[in-house]
Amino acid sequence: MDAIVTTLRTVPLFSGLPREVLAQLVGELEEVSAPAGAAVVKQGEPGDAMYIVVSGTLEVQIEQEGRAEPLAVIGPGDWFGEMAILTGDPRSASVVALSEARLLRFPKERFLALSERHPVLLREIVRVLCRRLARTSEDMSRARRTYGQAFDSAVALASPEERRLLFRAALQERPDPDVLELLPGCAAASAWLEALAGRYPALMWREERERYAFHPRFREYLLDRLSREEGVAVVAGLHAALAAIQEDRGERRETITHWQRAQEWPRAARLLREHLGSSDPPAESDLALWLERFPEPVLFAEPELVKARADLLARRGQPEAAIALCRRALASGPAEAPGREALVRVLADLYLAQGDVEQAIACLKDHGDGEVGPSVALQEAEAARYLAAGRGQEAYAWARSARALARGLREGMAFPLRRARFVQGWGGAALALGAGLVVLTQSPAGLSPTGVRFLATLVAAAILWARARPPEYVVALALGLAWVLFGVAPARMAFAGFASSTWFLILGVLGLGAALGRSGFLYRVTLLALRRFPSSFLGHALALGLAGVASTVLIPTVQGRVALIGPMLVNVSDALGYPPRSRGSAGLATAAFLGFSLATTLFLTGTPTCLLAWGVLPEATRTEITWLRWLEGVMLLEALSFFAAIGWIVWRYRPAELRPVRSGLLDAQLAALGPVSREERTVGLLAGTVLLGWLTQGWHGVDPAWFALGGFCALLGMGVLDRAMLRSAVDWPFLLFMGMVFSLAGLTERVGMDAWLAGLVQGALGALRHPALAVAAAVLLTVAVRFVLPWQTAVPLLTVALGPFAQQAGLSPWIMALVALKAGNLFVMPYQNAYYLTLYYATEERAFTHAQTRPFAWAYGVIVLLAFLLSLPYWRALGLA
């Protein structure tokens, strides 16, 4: 491992990287060994990784005419393969071990993921490659000048007629005297070429079948002189003349080449289509060259040629490039272009070959031309049924037949198509506006006119948030604007959330978390912690969840806990080898969220919201529920929900392959980080000071937000966070969204919605007296209320409203406060849980997607409901029920 770190520090590609990026790079590399004579990579293979040589000697070879020609010898500190993963092209050469070699393999997917997180990696590679290219260009320029001098001397000795013939002969890859004699001014070409070959034997020579060949550099020189002396238009005309001559002679290969050189693209495309459909198709090397020469607008007008190039890319191990080509071709052409249907099938088949059946079916559906009839809907339903059963091939066959049927139904439906697309784009806005108007026109009884307007705007916003379009912060700001314009509240109250201490707490914590991550402090702590992690997914998930529960005692704010764990989660997933948004990464994030946020009700001081709910309980209940009594009462509920949720997470998100954590690898990453830097000490000291301020809040009474904001200001003042980092590290759209969410709490009380909702609860649930039914109904009601009210607003409201209802069912009001807290922390849509969104953005949207966590949200809701019901006998034993 020491040799690995030493090698990386001396490799120019990585020597300029920040040490925390270098430490993460160590964790992404794989050690491989190659015995003498073994090929590490082969020419023509897909470029799936780059390699760094730690020890041994290797030879770079290129295949020419069936023989391996050596190009270079490389040793420790050298690297190869970076161009293939950057460009996506196949390997341009083979690399064979001359002696036993030890290498570091950097897989393409990890390279791209790491460079996406740390653009400095890509910048360093580009910098080194540019230097190498500059040196190569300088060497080539020097060689070109030397060649040019020799060629100038040779051509200067030729007569004007000989130079004219040389220039025209160079237009052909293998000059044919019979063809040249048909060009104007090239009579007796056979004699002239034979004489010139005798005069310049090193520059041109006679081959089989009465043809000639040029030295490659000499031919380039002649073509350049021809273009400069006679002009580009003359060169294009000569190529067109040669194409016509060779087309009459039936020489298809040369004809296509010359039509392309003359930029007569339609003629070249026609001949290539005929060549592809003939009994003697072109060689793959020729086909690749021809297809690459076509400009994309010309190529995209020829679906058959697009298909040919996509097939060629797929055969060469570049399916992603083939898919991208087809998508660009479909996007550039009209909806009814000839051959479009075949191109759609090609794209769908490419997805299917990749094993992505769902994307293949979506491709067939997304490129439709209009509305579908009942028969098509039936076909698509059949496809969905097969797909749900795991029978992808049958589903794909049904989807293709549905598309074919749909095309027959869609003819002449251009106007319905445009209308359908218009409705689809504005449907969400229309639905939100309609729902708001319904609330305004059907004013709920018991609400003031101001409360009705408030409820109408909130319902409309909730619909737009649920559709996730437009972005949530845009909807939130528009909501505040609507409150001001419709007279719900003055501006200072509509936007009061931006002056709340919680908003400044989030700002400070996000800035502090960014500094902890950028300095390398968090990564160092993560590596040290991973040394003690059990080497199983269950162990990792359980450790993160329990760490979150323990942090509830130390850090009294959920936002602070979640925001601080976000960057560390990214580091943990990276160190364990889980790609971004993979099952393993999403599972770890979900386990962390369970411990750091969803288990927050374990302690009375776990969050200010617990204290808020406790504070609105009847005085007798508050006297009974002390800190320890709270812990005793909630212990079984939290244990049941926590361990059941951990089991579900392991079952749902366990990765197919678990990458074990090697202690030697962790030591190498710590060595790459080096000793603790001054910046790490500064950031760690500030973080410790902020944490100490939070822990001692009961002694000094200072709001935790001001400690977080003070630490943030200190980081800015000392230059640890600069202007650029401030723009990139702090998620300002998220802060805009949260500022408006915090404004909801004060407005709910101001417009009288709290009392109105309390009355609704009393009327809806007053008849339920069985404890189990009462608890189940209260859980469901809480979940429903949370669609329109934030957690901090809903908890005290529901605690007050459900208190009398609890006593009717023989339950302590504390149980209903616990229902409001625990069930109120559930969520179905992302906007419902601010802590979930905090974690999502604190991980830079890399740990998981909303679609990945949605099943957990539903499953955890069921788990919590069952845990409440199972806790009733325990509460009865404690005298709480």
N, C-alpha and C positions, 0 to 999 in steps of 0.2 A: 504493500500500500504506500510506503514511503516513496518507492520508485515511481509509482503512478503520479503522486502529487508533484514530485520533482520534474517528471517529464512534462506534465501539463504546464508548469510554470515556465518551462523553457520553450514550449511550442509557440511560435509567433501568433498563431490563431487565437490563443487563450491567454497569453502573458499580460495583455492589457485589461483583462476582465476584473471588475471589483471582486474582492475575496469572497463575499457571500454568494455571488453568482458562480464563482469557481467551485465553491463548496457544493452547491446544488448540481453543478455539472458532474462532479465526481460521482454523485449518487445516480446519475443517469447512464453512466458508462457500463459496458459489459466486458469482462475480461475474456479474451479468446486466445488460443494458441494454435500455431500452424507448424506442422513438421516440415522438414526440408523437402522440397519438391511439390508441396501442396499449393493449389491455387486458392488464394484468399478471395479474389473476385475474378470473374471471367468477362471478357469483352462481349457486349451485347446483352448482358443480364440487366434486369431492372436495378436502378440505384436505390437500394433500401437502407443504406447506412454509410457513414464515413468511418475511417480507421485512423488511429494514432499508433505509431510504432514505439513500443517501450524497449524492446531488445530484439536482436536478430537483424538479418539482412534480407531484403526482398528486391525482386527485379520487376520493373514495369515492361510489359511486352505488348506488341500490337500484331494482330494477325494480318498478314499480307500474302495473297496468293497461296494460301494453305500453309504458310510457314510463320512461326513466331519470331518476330524481329525485336530484339531488346532496344528499349528506349532510354532507360535510366535505372540506376540502383539507388535504393533508399534504405535508411537505417534509423536508429533511435532518434526521436525528436521530429521525424518527418511524418507526414500525413498524406492520405489520399482518399478519393471518393467524395469530396465535398461538392464538386460541381454536379455530380449526378443527382444528389438529393436537393440541390438548389434549383436545377433546371427541369428535373423529371425525365431527362433523356437516359437511354440505356448506357451502360458502362462503355467508355471509349477505348479502354485497354484492359488487359489482364494484369494481375499482380500475383507473382509466384514467389514463395519463400525459398531463398537459396540456402538458408540455414534455419534451424528451429527458431521460430519467432514468437514473441509475446506481444499482443496488440490490445488496444482498447477500442471496442466497437460502440459507435454512437448511432443508434437506430434513428431512422428518418422521422418517425412520428414523435419521438422524444426531442429530437433536435428542433423540429418545428414548434412543439409545445413550449420548450424552454425559450426559444428565440421570441415567441409571441409574448411571454411574460417579461422577458428581459431583452428589449430591442438592442441593448448594448452588445449582446452576443453577435447578432447579425451585423451590426456596424463594424465590429472588430474583424469579422471574417471578410466583409466587403473591403475593408481597408487593406488587409494583407493581400487579398486577391488582386486588388488594383495595383499594388506595388509590384506583385509578381507579373501582372499583365504589362505594366510599364517597362519592366526589365526585358520581358519577351519581345515587346514591340521595338525596343531599342536594338536588341540583337537582330531582329528581323529587318529593321531599317538598314542596319549596317550591312547585313548580307545582301539586301536588295540593291544597295548602292554598288556593291562589288559585282553582283550579277549584271547590273545595268551597264557598268563600264565595259564588261566583256561582250555583252550583246550589242552595245553601240558600235564597238570596233568591228564585229562580224558583219552587221548590216551595212556599215559604211562602205565596205568593200563590194557590196552587191550593186548591180545596175538598177535603174528605175524600174525596168520590166521585172527583174528578179524580186525587188522589194514588193511590187504590186502583187506578184504571185504568192510570195510568202505571207503577206497579210491576209489574202483570201483563203489560202490553205489553212491558216490557223483557225478559221471559223469552224472547221470540222475537227472533231476529236481525233479521228484517224483519217487524214486526208486521202481522198480517192481521186486519182487523176482523171478517170472517166467522167466524174461529176464536175470537177473543176473546169474541164474543157468546154462544158456547156454554159459556163458563165461568160459574160462579155469581157474581152481582153485577156482571156486565159487559154488561148489556143496553144497547142503543143505543151500542155502542162506536164505530161509524162516525162518528156525530155528535160524540161526545166527542173522538175523535182529530183530526177536522178542526178543531174549535175550538182544541184545544191547539196544533196545528201553526201555526195563525194567530197564536196568542199568543206562542209561542216559536220563531220561524222559524230561529234559529241553532242550536237544540238538537234539533229534530225537524222533518222535512219529508216531504211526500207524494212517493212514487215511482210508477213504472208499475204497472199491474195492481192498482190500489187498495191498494197496500201502503205502509208508512211506514218511515222510517229514523231512527235516533238518532245524535247526535254520540257517537263511541265512549266518550269520557270520561263523558258524561252517562248513558249506559246502564250503565257500571260503577258509577256513583254510585247509580243507582236500584236496581240489584240488591243493592248493599251495604246500602242502607236497608231493602230488603225483608227481607233475612236478619236484620238486627238487630231490626227492629220486630215481625216475625211469626214468626221462628224458622226454623231449617234444615228441620225436619220439614214445615212448611207449604210451603216452597219445593219440596221433593222431591215432595209431593203435587200441587202445581200442575203440575210438569213431567210427572208421570205422567198427569194429566188431559189435558194438551195432547198427549202421545204417543198416548193412546187416540183422541182426536178426529182427529188427523192420520193415524193408521193407518187409520181408517174412510174418510177422504178419499183414501187411496192416496198420500199424500205421504211416501214412504219416507225421503228424506233427513232431513227434520225429525223424523220419528218416531224414527229411530235416535238422533239427538242428544238428544232429550228423554228417552228411556228411559235413556241413559247419565247424563244430569244427575240423573235420579231414582234412579240407582244400581241400576236393575233390569237387572243385567248379563245374565242368561240370555235375557231378551226381546231385548235389544239384540244379543246374539250370534246369536240365531236369525234376526233380520231381516237382519243383515249377511251371514250365510251365504247366505240366499236371494238377497240383492242380488248377491253375488259369482257365484252360479250362474245369474243371469238373463241375458236377451239385452241388457240395458242395465246393464252393470256401473258401479260408482261412479267418480266422477272420482278421480284419484290424490291430489289435495290432500285431499279428503274422507276417503278411505280411510286416509291417513296419520294424520289427526287422530283418527279413530275408534279405530284400532288402538293409538295411543299412550295413549288414555284408559283402556283396559282395564288393571286391575291384573294383574300377571304371574300370580298364581295362577289368576285367571279365564281369562286368555289361554291359559295352558298346558293348561287342561282342554279347549281347542278346537283340536285339531291343524290344522284347516283354516285357522283364523285365524293360527296361528303360521306356517304355510306362506305365507299371504298377506303377513304382515309381513316374513318373510325374503326373499321375492321382491322386495318393495318396497325393502328395504334394498340388495339386490344391484343392482337397477336404478339406484339412486341412488349407486352407486359405493362402497358400504360393505359389501363381502363379509365382512370380519372381524366386523363387528357382527352380520351375519346368521348367521354360523357360531356365534358366541357365544350368540345367542338360541336356536338349535336345540339346542345342547349343554345349556343351562340347562333347556330344556323337557324333553329326554330324561332329564336327571338328576332332575327333580322328579316325574315321573310314574311309575306302576307299570309293571313290565316288560310287562304284557299289556294296557295301555290301548288302547282303540280308536283307530285312526289312527296308532299309534306306528310301524308299518311304513312308512307314507307319509312320516312325519317323518324317519325314518332315511334314506330315499331322498333327501329334500330336502337333508339335511346332506351326504350323499355327493356329490350333484350339485353342491353349492356348492364342495366341495373340488375336484371335477373341473374346474369352471369356472375355478378358480384355477390349474389346471395341476398340482395335487398328486394324481397318480393313486394313489400309494402310500397317502396318507392317506385317500383316498376308499375304497380297498379295505379298509384297516384299519377304517374306520368301519363298513362293512358287516359285518365279522367281529366287531369288539369289542362291538357291541350285540346279539350273538346271545343266545339264551336257554338254551343247554345244549350237550350233546355232539352231535357230528355223525356221521352214518353214512358208510360207504364211498363212496356216490355223491357226497355233498357234498365229501368229501376229494378225490375225483377232480376235481370242478369247481374246487376251490380250487387244486389242482395245475396245472390247465390255465391258470388265471388267473396263477399264478406264472410259468409258462413264457412266456406272452405278455409279462408285465411284464419278465422278464429279457431278452427280445428287443427291448425298447424299443417294443412295440406296446401302448401304454397303453389305448387305447379298447377293444381286444378283451379285454384283461385285466379291465377294469372291467365289461364286459358279462358275462363269465364269473363274476366275483365276485357280481354282482347275482343271477344265476340260481342260484348256489350258496346264497345267502342265502334265496331264495324256496323252494328245495328243503329247506333245513335247517328252516325253520319247519314244514313238513309232517312232519318226522321228530321234532320236539321236543315235540309235544303230550303232556301227561301225564308230563313228565320233571322235575317240580319238585324231587323229592328227589335224583335223580342230579345235577342242576345244583348244588344246595347242596353235595353231597359233593365234586363236582369242584372247586368254588371253595375249599373247605376244604383239599383236598389240594394245590392250587396254592399256597396261601398258606404252608403248613407243609412243603411238599416239600423245600425246601432244608435246613431244620433237621433233618428226618428223615433225609435223605441223609447229612448231616454226622455225626449221631449214630450212624447205622448203620455208616459207614466207621470211626469211632473204635472201635466195639464189635468190628468184625472184626479190627482190629489187636490189641485186647486179648485176644480169644479165640484168635486164631491167632498167638501170640507169635513174632515173627521170631527165628530161631536166632542166637545170639551177642550178643543185647542183654540187658542187665540188666533186672529188673522195672521199675526206675525209668525206664530208657531206653524200655521199651515204653509206659509211660504217657505219657512225653514225646512219643513218636512218634504215639500215638493222638490226643492233643490237637492236635498240629501238623497232622495230616491233616484233622481236623474243621475247624480254623480255615482251612486252605487252601481247602477246599470252599466255605465261607461267603465268603471273600474273592473267590473266583472268581465267585460269584453276585452279588457287590456288594450283598448284603442280609443282615443289617443293615449300617450304615456300618462302614468298615474299622476305625476307632478303637474302636468298641464291641466288635467281635470281638477286637481286640488286648487290650483290658482284660479281657475275659472269659477269654482265653487265660491271662493272668497269674494271674487268680483260680483257674482250674482247676489250674495248676501248684502253687499253695499248698494248695488243698483236697485234691488227690490225692497230696500228699507228694513231688512231683517236686523241689521246691526250697523253701527258706524264703523269706519275703517279701522279705528284703533282696537275694536273688539273683534272684528272679522279676521284680522291678521295678528291677534294677540299671541298666538302660539309661537311667533318668532321672537317674542320677548320672554318666553317661559324659560325657567332654569333647565328644564329637561332638554329643550332644543340646544342650549349652550353646552349641556352635558354631552350630547351626541357629537356636537362639533369638536369639543375637546378630545373626546375619546377616539374619534376617527383620526384626528391629527396625531394623537399619541400612538395609536396603533400603526399608522403609516410610518412614523419614525422608528418604532420598534422593529418593523419589518425591514425597512430600508437599511438600517444600521447593521443588520446581521444578528442583533440581540435575540430576537425571537427564534431565528433559525438555530442559533447555538443552544438555546434552552430546549428546543424541539429535539435536537440530536442527543442531548444529554438525557432527556426523558425517554427517548426511544430505546436507549440501552436497557431500560427496565420494563419495556412493554412485552407482554407475552406474544409469541410469534404465531398468532392465529387471529382471524378476523373477529371472532367472538371476544378475544382478549383485547384487541384494539378498541372495539366498540364499547365494551364494558368499561375500559379504563377512561375513555373520553367522557362517557356518561357519568361515571362516579366522580371524575374530576370536576365536572360541572356542578354536581350536587354539593361537593365540598366547597366550591367557590361561592355558593349561595351564602355561606356563613361569613366569608371574608369580604365579598363585594356586594353591597346591598342594592345595587341597581342592575336590573336585567340588561338594559341597554349597554352598560359598561362591560358586563361579563361577555355578552354576545359579540360586541364590537372588538373586544380584545382577543377572543378565541378565533375570530375569522381568519386573520393572516396566518395564525399558527396552524389552522386546519389545512391551509394550502401547503404549508411546509411539510406537515405530517403525511399528506397524500403523496406529495412528491417523493419524500424519503422512502415511502413504502412501495413506490412504483405504480401508483394508480393514475392512469391518464385523467386529464380534466373531464369532468362530467361523466365519468365511468360509473359502473355500479358500485365499485369499492369506494370511490371518492364520495358519491352521494350517500352511501351507507354510513361512512364515518361522520359526515356533516349532519346527518339526521340524528345519529347517536349523541353527538355533541349538543345539538339543539335540544334534545330531550333533557339532558342534564343541566345545561346552562340556562334554559328558559322554561320548559314545560314542567320541571320539578321545582319551580320557584316557590310553590305554596308549602313546602316542607317546613319552613321556619316562618314565624310571625314577622321577623325582620328581613325576610328574603327579598322583599320588594316593598316600596312605599305603598303599593296598591293593597297589599295584605293589611298594612296598618290602616289604610283608608277604609277597607271593609270592616275591620275590627272596630274602628272608631264610630261607625254608624249603627253598631249593634245596640240593643237595649242595655242599660247600665248594669243590670243584674248579670247578663250574659258576659259583658266585658269583665266584670269582676271575677267571674268563674274561669274564663279562658285566659290563663296566664301564658307566658312564653313556653313553659314546659308542658302545660296542659294542651296547648296548641300542637306541639310536637307529638305528644302522646296520641291525640285524637286523629291526626292526619297520617300517622306512620303507616298503618296498614294500607290505606288508600294509595299512598305514594309508592309503597313497595310493590303492590299488585300492578299498578299501571306502569311503573318503571321497568320491572323485570319482564313483564309480558311484552312491552314495547321493544325492549332489547332483543328478545327472542324473535319477534316479528321482523325486526331490522336484519338480523343475521340470516333469517330464512329468505327474505326478499332481496337483499342487496349483496349477499356473499358473492365475491368474484369467483369466476371459474378457476383462475390461477392465483394463488397467494404467493407473492414474492417475499421470501424470508428476509429479515433484517440481519445483516452480518455485522458483528461487532467490529471486524477489521475495516469494513466500509465506513462505519460511523467514525472510527478513529481517523481514517483518511480525510473524511469531510471536515472533521474538527481541525485536522492539521492544515487543510486548505484555508480554513478561516483564520488560522494563526492565533496569536495571543489576543486577549480582549483589547479592543481599540479604545481610544479616548472617546470617540463618538458613542460606542456601546456603553461605556461607563456613564457618560452624561445622560443618555436616554434611559438607562436602567435606574440611575439615581432619581431622575424626575418621575419615572413610573412608580418607583417605590415610595416617593414622597406623596404622590397622588393617592396611592393605595392606602398609605398610613392615614391620610386625611379622611378617607372613606371609613376606615375601620374605627376611627375615634370620633365619629360624628356625634355619638351620644354624649360625649364629654364636652366638645366645643360648640356643637349645634350649627356648624357651617354647612350649607348645602353642598353635596358632593359635586354639583355642577361647577362651582367656583374653583374647586381644586383642579378639576379636569381642564377648565378654561385657563387657569393660571399656568399649568404645565404646558398647554398648547402655546400660550404667549411666550413662555420661556424658550421653547424650541424655535419659534420664529425669531426671537431676539438674538439667540446665540447662533443663528444661521444653520441649525441642523435641518430645518425645513426652509427651503427657499421659495421664491415666487413660483417657479416652474413646478416644484413638488406640491405646492399648495393647490395649484390648479388640478394636478393629476391625482393626488392622493386623497383629497376630500371629495366625496360624491355629492356635489351641489344639487343635482336634481332630486336626490333622496332627501336632502335637508329641506328643500322647498316643499316636498310632499309632507314630511313630518311636521313642519311648521303649521300647515293647514290642519292636519289631524289634531294637533294639540289645541287648536282654536275651537274645536268642536265641544270640548268639555264645558267651557264657560258659557257658550251659546245655548247648550241644551238646557241648562238651568235658567238662563235669562228668558227664553221664550216659553218656559213652562212645560217643556216636553217630559221632564222627569216625573212630574206629578201625573201627567196624562198617561204615561206608560205604566205607572204604578196602578192606576185605576183599571187599565186594561188587564193587567195580571190578576188582580183581585177578581174581576168578573169572569175570566177564562178558567181559572184553576181553583176557584173557591170550593167546588163540589168534591174535589179529590181529597180523601182522608186517609187512605192506606199509605203507610210510609214508603213502600217500594214504588207505588204509582206516583206519589207526590214527588219523590226524588227524580224519577224518570221524566215526569212532565216538566219539572224545573230545569233539568239538563237540556231538554229539547227547546224550551222557551229561551233559555240563555243563548243557545246556538243561534236561534232565529233573531234575537235582538242584536247579536253581534254583527249581523249583516249590515246594520245601519248605524250602530254606535261603536265608538272605540272602546277598548277594554277598560281604560281608566274611568271612562264615563259610565259604562254599563255596570261595572261592579258595584259601586255604592247605590246606584239606582235599583238594581235587582235585589241587593241585600235588604234595602228598606221595603221594597214591594213584596218580597217573598217571606218576610218575617212573620206576619200574621198567618199566612198560609201554612208555614211550618208548624206553628203552634197548634193549628187545627188538626194536623196530621200526627201530632205527638212527637215532633222533632224539635231539637234545639235550633233557634235561629242561626246559631253558628254554622250548622250544616248547610243552610241555604247560602250563607256567606261563602262557604267553601265551594258550593256548586257554582256560584257566580264567578269565583276566582278560577276554579279548575276548568269548568266547561267554557267559561268566557275566554280562556286562553287557547281554545281550539280554533281551527280555521279551515275553511274550504277554499276560499279565494285568497291569493297572496296579500291583497290590500287589507285583509281583516287582522293580520298579525304584524305589528310594527317590528317586533323582535325577529320574526322570520325574515322580513325584508332587510333588516340590519345585517343578519348573517349572510344573506344572499349577496348583498353589495360589499360587505367586508371581505368576502372571499373573491372579490373581483369578478363575480358571476362565473367562476371557474369550477367550483366544487360540485354543483348540481344544477339541474334545470327545474322549473316549476312542475313540468310533467313528471319528473322522477319522484318528487316528494308528494304529489297529489295522492297516490295510494296510501302513503303513510298517514296523511292527514285524516283520511276516512277511517283507516284501521285504528288509529289512536282514539278517534272519537268513540268507536265501539268499545275499545278497551276501557276508556274512562267511564262510560256508562255502566259496564259490567262491574268495574271496580267499586263504583258507588253502591251498587246493589249488594255486592258481596261484603261491603263494609258495614252494612246495617246491623247485623248481629253483634259485631265488635262495638259499635257505638251504643247499642242497647246495653251491653255489658258495662260500658263506661258511664252509663246514665245520661247519655246524650240523645237517646231515642227511646 
